[in-house]
Each structure stands twice: as structure tokens, then as C-alpha cells.
Amino acid sequence: MITSCIETLIDALDHSAECHPNSKVYFSGLRTGSQTIPLADIATISKRYACGLQRLGLQKGDLIGLHLSTRPEFIYSLIGMIRAGGVPVPLPTYSGGQSSVGLGERLAHIVHHSGVRYIISEQRLGNWAEEDPKPERCTPQWLSPEEIEVEGDGASLREWGSSDLCLVQYTSGSTASPKGVALTHQNVWAGLKTIIQEIKLTPADVWCSWLPLYHDMGLIGMLCNLACGASLHLSRPRSFVGNPAVWLKEFSRCGGTLYAGPSFSFAHMLRHISDQQLAELDLSGWRLAFNGSESIDPLVLEQFIQRFSQAGFRASAMFPVYGMAEATLAISFPPLESTPVIQWVDAQVLAEVGRAVEVARSNPQARGVVSVGRAVSEHTVRITNAVGAELPETWIGEVQVQGPAVMTGYYADLKQSAAVLRNGWLSTGDLGYISQGLLFITGRAKELIIVNGRKFYPQDVEPLVGRMDGVYRSRCVAFTFSDTNGPAPQMIVAVETSLDSKSQRIALVSKLRSLVSNHLGLFTICVCLLKPGAIPLTSSGKQQRLLLRQQLQQGKLLDKLWPETEASTTTQLASQAS
């Protein structure tokens, strides 16, 4: 319950610890086994961390890198930093989905860009933090959690204003280099309070998550539950990706009510949970399944509802949402207890004319678009054209949002901040439309594919190809190159496959070309066959289309190409690289 006396995250956490001291955070998959921490202990130990940080010389406003996996020390450190007046900068850790090289590059970028004074880490990771292109900055000091915690809770809670910096959350970098989202104490509390009130979160809820805690959906979701005294069951990404049946069995056993994950996670459960395993589950208590962070596949959504209803999952529990780090996560939610809304629209008109025209589902040009509801309380969403004018319903434009949880800007980046914040409105970079008051997201502006004057969304291709036999874990991305001096633009369809047989891979290329050509009426298509694991992923499992394109252009993935990759594709790649 949110009371009027609560105005900050720390107020809420201390109130929860006092009112619900026995609510627990359960950690699984630790090296020492499982561990359960009561909220009262989290409050006490985080004060010890704050005291230790102050004794080490932490000053108000200092940025601190937080490089810890999903374990109790992450929460102690995060809350301790804020108590002591510091500003946490969550850093990505290896979760099994990214390449170690890509992770190292991202870590180096964040550390160097933010100029963190300290890094709290389980272990020191090489010398990338010292390789700073701006040598005038001090090398960050590495600290282990054991070095921070001190006996007693004598830390003096630093006073801060609502406009003071509370958190710098770096974006996943799915369409560009990671940017530091600067969130004030007002932004953070407004974002948490909005989510808590919108979903009627209570101490009776049980949040189960495998999302990394440095990821915005994992971090803000965890803080919301701590702030209202709900129980948490936290595990590492590998536990879900490696065995979703075991993970969901634990969700069922512990009485989980809340889950959040990208669309791929629902597809992953569909593929890897057998009928026998499903029969052993009781999902009747599953209250909300947040489905966001990436484009929502309407067929996966429908199939999940239909199949998992056998275990008691309700259609109204499926909760398609829209949000981003720049808005402290939540932008739009559907009404509670409503069933998902899917509009089937003409894909060609959607892409080329920029308008959503409903057609019969059986129409060959039909594309399903899932509603993500309405703007959350105290926030406003609008759709604008290229010059910033608001568009009427059903017309496609950029999604913009305004409200108290919207960031003040990107950390140490006035140019990027000015590009996305205008008169209090945040330009999201996402394309969408409003129909009957509901928001529908159609794609990212940067990822729109233009071939021979025709426009396509990657979503016109990827779900279709991802369901083909022979495509590894449905991993497929579509894009084009835009070098006007090179060959004429073609749509590149890159898929991962584990097929060992050359003849099978040749057949996959042929079937893929035929499928896409017939579906889109487009014959300038090149197929790029990749080995499993080649497509880069964000921390939440989103496929990074533009990063893959960049890596291919730079010739970084030549060892991950199957020889059956079409010659015209490799020719174009070579031309772009040169």
C-alpha cells in the first residue's frame, strides 16, 4: 500500500521492511545453493553497505558501477549506494546469450562514458576498464561486496532533492550504442508508484523473474516488489533459457502471480515444455504475464494462451505492455482483467501508406498487431509525423510520451538528449498508431526496410521465417544496406541454422526465398545463413538487427557464415566492408 508519507524509493523500502519484515526475497542458482533474505534484513544490511561506502569516501552524486549477477549483494549494494548519496550504474554481466567480446565492448563503453568512481564486482574482469580513451579521468576503484559491508548501521542518510540524480540506467543498445538514461529521484519514484498502482500490486503477490537485474525490466520490476512488500523469487537467465520446464514448475510450486519477459520467452516455453510437464503445473494463480521489451508475436501470444489454459492460465493474465528505460519502464498497460486485443491490418498499406487498415485475418496481406493498452496514469502518449504534428487515429507515426517518470536526459550527452526531448515530450524512436484509444506498436523507425521504393517492417518477415523447420530457435532478422554507392538495396534475411547437411541448408535457402517472395511480392531477397549464436542479443534476449548488420559489414562474422549463404549477399557484404 502506497501512503502519502512515502515520497522516495528509500522511504518505500523502509516502510515495507517495517510493515512486512518477513516478506522474503528468494535467490536460486547461487554457487552456495539457494538463499532466502527477509525484507528486514535487506534494510539492515543495505545500511551497513551505505556506511561502508561513506567510510571509503563516497561523495554525494558519485557514480558507482554495479557489476554483480543476480545475488543478494546486488540488492544490498544498490540500495546502500542510494542511501549513501551515490548514483548506481548497473553494468551488464555475462548471462549466456551474448558474446564475451560484445559484452566486454559494452562494459568498456559504459565505464568510460559514465566515468564511474567505483566498480562493485564479484571479480575484476581484465584490464578493459583502464583502456580509457579519455585519460584525464581517474581509473575506477574496484571493490568487492565484502570490502563494503561494515558492522553497524551508522550511515547518515544523505539528503537529496527530487531533481537529484538517483540512477543511470544504460540502454540495451538494440539499435545504437548504449546511452545512459539519467533518472532523478522523482522519476524513479513516479515510475515505481505508477506501476504499483496500475497493476494493484500487494504484499500477497509473488514476483518470479530470471531477467538480469541490470536490465530495466528486471531492475524496475524488482524494485516495485520490494517497495510494496511483495515476495520475490529471483533466478539467473540460464535457469530459464536452459530449462524453462523446470523454471515454470518452480513458478507453479511457489505460487507465482507475476512474471515479465519478452515475446521470445513465451515462444521458448511453448517449444520446450511437453504436454506431460504441462499437466503437472497449476498456473491458476498466475495473475499477470507482462509481455514486452520486444515486438510481440500475435501467434505466439494466442498459442500460449490456448495451450497453457490446460494448466489454468487465464487469457486475461496475458498482459502485453510497452515501455522503455527512458520512461522508468512503463508507458502503456492494458486494463486489468482484459483479454489481449489483436488487430489484423494490411501489411502493405501499413508500411507503404502509413495507415492501419483492418482486413480479414485470412487475407494474404494480413499482419497481426497486438495492442499494448493505454498510457499509464499521469502520462500521455501521442503519435506524431516527421514535423512533430499529432496524427489522427490509425495513422502511423512516432510514439511520443510525456509524464513524471520520463527521464531528464541522457547522462553526459546533451546532443542526444536534445534530439529526443522536446517541450517535455520524449521521442521514443518507435512507430505505432492509436485505434479506439488503444496503442499499437508497429516497429522501430531505424529498422524500416526500403527496397525499390517499397517499405517493409522486419516484423513482416521475421515471425514467418522464424517458424520454418530448420531455423534455429526461431532466430531470424531482416534488414537492408543503405550505401548508395554500392549495389542496389536488397532485403537481407539472416537466419541461424544448425543443419549439418549441405543439401538441407541449400533446401532451406530455397524454401525461405520462396516463402518470403510469395508473402511480400518481393524478389530482390538475399539469404544469409548463420551458425547458431551468431545473431547478437540484448540482455533480455532481443535480437540486435542493426548490430548484426554492422558486424557483417565489418567482416566480423565471416567464420559464422555457412558456405550456402548466397553469393549476392557476400558480394554486397564485401562491397560494404570495402
N, C-alpha and C positions, 0 to 999 in steps of 0.2 A: 504494500500500500504506500503510495506517494503522499506525503504530508506537506503542508505549506512551509514548514520549517526547513525542508530539505532544498538546498539551492546548488549543491555541488556533488560531484561523484563521491568525494570523501565523506560528505555528510550522509549520503545514501548508504555507503558501505558500513559506516559505523552504526547507523540506525539498524541496518539488517543484522549486524553482529550482535547488537543488544537485544533486539526483538526475537531473532531466530538463531540463537547461538549454536543450536545443534543441527541446523541445516548443513549439509556436507558437500564438499567437492571431492569426487572420486576420480583418481587417476589410475589408468590401466596402462600396461605395456612399459612400465619403468624397468630399469635394469634390476632393481631390487624387488620387483613384483608390483603389486597394486598398493595404493596408499589412499587413505581417506582423511580429509582435513576438515574439521568443523569451521564454520564462519568465524566463530570467536577466536580461534587460533590464527586464522588469516589476518584478522585485525591486529592481534597482538604481535605476531611475527613481522608484519609489514612495518610496524612502528620501530622494531629493532633494526630493520633494514634502513629506515629513514634516519635513525640515529647514527648508524654506521656511515652512511653516505655523508651526513653533515660533518662527522669527525674527520672524514677523508678530505674535506674541503669543498664539497659541493656547494655552489652558489645558486641563488635563485635564478631560474631561467637557463641554467646549463643544460645542454642536450646530452642525453646518455643513450648509447646504443644498447639494445637488449637482444642478445643473441643466445636465446635459450629455447630448447624444444618444449613440448607440452609436458610440464612437470610443475610441482608446487612452487619452485623457486621463481618461475616466470611471474606468477601472480604476486608473490611477496615483493619481488623487485619492482614490478610495475607500480604497485600501489605505494611502496616505500619511496620510490622516486618522486611521485606526485606529492606525497606528504612532506617530503623534504624540500619541495620547491623546484625540483628538476623537471625536465621535459623528456619523457620516454620516446625513443625512436626504435620501434620493433624492427629487428633485422631478420631476413629470411634464413631459415635453416634447411638442411637437406631433408626432403620428405619422400624421396624415391621417384618423383615424377620429372625432376629437372636434371639437366646435365650438370656435372660438377663444374665444368668450365663456365657455363652460363650463370650458375649460381655465384661463382667467385667474381665474375664481372659485375653482377648486380650488387653484390655486397660492397665491392670496392667503390662503385659509383655512389651508393648511399652514404657510406662512411665519409668519403671525400667531399661530397656535396654538402652534407649536413654539418661537417666539422665537429662531430661529437667529441666531448672531452673524455668520456669514459666509455668502455665497452664491457658490459657484464656478460660473461660467456662461460660455458662448461669447459671449453678448452680453446687455446689460442690456435687460430687457423692460418698457418703460413705467414707470409710477410706482405700480403696484398694491402693491408691497412697502412703500411709505411710507404707504399709506392704512390704518394700523393702528388698529382700534377701541380698543386699549389703548396710549395714547400714552406710558405710563411705560416701555415697552420701547424699547430702542435700535434705531434703524434699522439693518438688516443692512448689512455692508460687502460690496460686490460685488468679486469677484476673478476675473481670467481665469487659465486654467491657466499661461499664460506668466509671470504675476506670482508664481506659487508656486514653480516649479521653480528650484532654485539648484544651483550646481556643488558636487560633493562629496556625501557621504552621512553627514554628521556629526550627524544627528539622534539624540538619545538616546531609545531605545525606552521609552516611558512604562510604568511598572509598573501593572498593574490586577489586580483580583481577579475571580474567576469571576462574582461578583454585580454587577460594574460594568457600566454601560450600554455596549453595543457598536454598536447600530444602532437607529434609529427608522424603521420601515417603515410608511408611511401606506397604509391600505386603499384599494381602488379606489372605494369609495363606491357600490357597486351597489345597496345597499338603505338607505343612510343617508349622512350626511356623513362624509368620510374621518376615520378615527381613527388616531392614532399608536401602532402596535404597538411597545412597548418591549421590546427583546431584549437580554439580557445576553450577555457573552462565553460563558458556559456554554450558554445557549440556542442561540446561533449555532453553536458547535462541535458540540453534541449533534445539531442538525438536519442539519448537513452530514455528519457522521460516519455518521449513521443512513442517509441516502440513499446515500452511497458504498458502505456495506456491504450494504444491501438489494439494490442493483442490480449489485453486483460490478463497480463502476466501476474501470477500469485505465487506465494511460497509453496503451494501444492504442486506446482509444475516441476517436471524433471527434464532438464535440457541435456540431450546426448549429442556430442559433437566429436568428429575426427578432424575437423578443419584446423589448419595450423593457427596458433594464437597470434601470429604476426599478421595474418590475413584479416582484412577489415570485417568480413562476415564472422570469422571465428572470434576475433577480439571483441567487437562490439556486442555480439551475442553473449559472450561470457560475462562481460561487464553488466549487461542488463539483468542477467540472472543473479549475479552477486548483489546488485543494487536492490533487488526486491526480495532476497532471501530464498530464492528457488534453489533446488538441488541441481548439481551438475555432474555429469559423467563424461570425462574427457579422455580421449584416446588419441593415438597418433595416426596420421594419414595412412600409413602402411597397414594398420589393422583393418581398415575398411577396404582399401584397394586390394589387399592381398586375399581377404576372405570376408566378403560382405555378408555371407550367410551367418557366420559366427558373430559378426558385429551386430546384425539385426536381431539375432537370438538374445544377445545381451540387452539390447534396447527393449525387447519384449519382456525379458526377465525382470529388469529393474523398474518397469512401469514407466518407460519413457513417454513423455507427452509432446515434446518439441524436438524438431530436427531441422537443420538448414543445410542445403547443399546445392550445387549446380545441377543442371539437367542431366549431365553425363552420369551423375551418381545414381539417379533413378534408373537410367538405362543399364548401369552396371549391376544393380540389384535384380533387374529383370533377367539379365543374361545368366547370372551366376547363382541364383537361388532356385533350387529344384522344387518340384511340387511336394516332395516328401518333406523337405526342410520347411516349406511354407506352411504345411499342415501342422507343424509343431509350434507355430507362432500365435500369439494373441496380440493383435495390433488395435484392438477396440479402444484402448486408452490414448492412442496417438491423436493428439488434438490438432496440431499444425505441422505441416511439412513444407517449410519455406523452400521454394524452388526459384532460384535466381542466380545472379553472378555471371550468367551467360545466356545466349539465346535459348529459349525454351522450346523444345521439340514437342509439338502438339500430339503426335502419335505416341511418343514415349509417355507423355502425361496420361493419355487415355488408357494406354495398355497397362500402366502401373495401377491406376485406379481399378480397372476391371479385374486384373489378376490378384492384386493384394486385398481386394474386398473379401476374398475367401478366408483371410485371416482376421477379418473385422475392420480393415481400413475403410474409412468413410470418404466418399468423394469430396465432402465439404472440408476434409482435413488438408487436401491439396491446396497449397497457398502460393500461387505464382506472384512474385514480388519484383520490384525494381528499386535499385539503389546503387550507391557508389560511395567511395571513401570521401569524396569532396562534399557530401551531404551528411556526414557522420552516419552513413549507411542507408537509412530508409528514405525513399522518395515517394513510393506509392504502394499501397496494400489493397487487396480486395476486402469487401466486408466479411466479417466473421460469419461462419456457418453458410457461406455461399458456395456454390459449385463453380468450378472454372468455366470461363467464357472463352470460346474459340470462334473467331470469325474466319470463314473461308473466302478469300479475296482473289481477284485476278492478278496473278503474279506479274504478268507483262505490264498491265496498267499501273500496278503498284510501283514498279521500278522505272518505267519509261515516262509515264504521265505524272506520277507522284500523287496518286489518289487511291484510296482503298475502296474498291467496288466489289461488293459481295457477289459471289457466284455459288452455284451448287457445289457441294463437296465433290461430286463425281466429275466436275468439269476438269478436263486435262490441264487447264491453266491454274487450277485452284491451289492456293498456298494457305495453310493454316497459320493464323497469328493469334497468340494467346494474350488475353487481357491481363495486365498487371494492376488492375484496380484504379483507385483514385488517389490523389495526393494525400499524404498523411496530414494529421491535424496541424494547424498553424503554418502549413506550407502550401504553396501554389505551383501548379505546373501549367505550362503553355507550350504551344507549338508555333515556331516562327520560320519565316522564309529566310533567304540569304541576306536580306537587308534588315532583318530584325522585326518585320511586321508580323503580327499574330495572324495565324491562319484559321479558317473555319474548320468545323468537324470534317473528318475523313480525308483531309489534305495532309500530305506527308511533309514534314519539316523537322527542324532540330528541336529536340526536347530541352526546355529550359525550366529551372526550378528556383524558387525563392523561399526563404524561411530562416528561422533562427539557428537551425543546425547546419546551414551551408557555411563552408569554410570562409576564412578571411582572405585566403590566397594561398599560393604555393610558397613554401619556405625558400627564402633567398632567391626568388625568381620573379621579379617584378614584371618582366616581359610576358611570361606565361600566364601570370595572374591577370594582367590587363587583357589578355586575349580571351579569357573565359568568364571574367566577371565584369558585367556592365550594368550600372544602375541597380545593383542589388540582385541581379539575375545571374545564375550560373548556367553557362552554355555547356551542356553535357557531352556534345560530340555524337550523341545518339540520334538516330532518325526514328520517327514514330508519328502516330496520329491519335486523335481522340474521336471516339464514336460513342454516342449516347452517354457522354460523360466519363467513359472508361478510357484509360490509356493503353495503347498497343505499341510495342517497340518492334521496329522492322529491321534494324541493323545499325552498324556504325558508319558514319559519313566517310571516314578514311578508307573503309574497306569496300565501298561500292565498286563494282567491276564494270568497266565501259569497254565494249568491243564493237567495232564497226558502227559506232554511234548509238548502240543499244546498251541499256543499263541492266545490270543483274545484281542481286544480292547474293553473297556467299550462301545464305540460307536457302536459296532456290536450288542449290546443288548438293550441299554437304549432307543433309539428312537422307536424301535419296541415295547417294553413293554409299554413305555410311552403313546402310542396311544390306549392301550387297555381300554375298558369300565371298570370302577371300580377303575382305578388308579387315585388318587387324584392329579389334576393339572399336570399330566404327570411326577410326581416326582418318579424317579427310578434311582438307582445306582447299578453298578455291580463291584464286586471286589473278591479277594480271600485272604485267610490267608496263611502265609508263614512259620509257625512254623514247622520245620522238625521233631520235636519230637511229634507233635500232629497227628491227623487223616490225612489221605491223602487229599491233597488240593482239594477243590471243589469250583466251582463258586458260589458265593453268589449273589442272585438278591434280593435287598431290595426295596420294593415299599411302598409308602404311600397309604392308602385307608381309606375312610370314610364310607364304607359299614357297616350298623348296623347289618345285618343278618349274623348269623354264617354260614348258608348254602351258602350264597352268597360269603362269604370270602373263604370257602372251595372250591367253584367252581372257584374262581379267582386263587387260588393257582394251581389247576389242569390245567386250561387253560394256565396259564403262563408257567408252566413246559413244557407242550406240545408244545407251540409256540416256546420257546427258544430251546428245544431239536430238534425239526424238522428243525429249521433255522440253527443251528450250528452243528447238528450231535453230540451233547454232552449230555450225560445222567447223569453226575455227577453234578446236579444242586440242590441247596437248596434255598428255597424261604423264605424270611424274611418279614413278614407283619408288617408294622409300622403305627402308628396312625398319622394323619395329623400334620405337623410341626416338625416331628422327625428328618428329614434329615437336617443337618446344612447347612446354605447358607452363602456365602460371601456377602459383601456389595452390589455387583452388581447382586446378585441372582444366582451365580454359586453354584452348589451342591458340597459339600466338601466330596468327596468319602473317602479319607484317614482318615479324622477326624471322619466320621461316623464309619468306621471300628474300629478306636481306641476306640471310645466311647462304641461300642458294646463289644469289647474285655474286656474293663474295667468294664463292667456291669452297665454302667451309664444310659442305656436306657431300662432297664427291664420293667419299668412302661409304656413304649411307644410301647411295642410289643403286637400285637394281639395274642391271645392264639392259633390261627391257624398257627402261624409260625412253620415251620417244625421241628420235633424233632431233626433231624440230625443237623440242624442249631444251635439250642440251645445247643445241646451237644458239638458241636465244639466251640461255644462261651464260654461255661463253661470251656472247656479244655484250651482254650487260656487264659482266665482270671486267671486260677489257675497257 
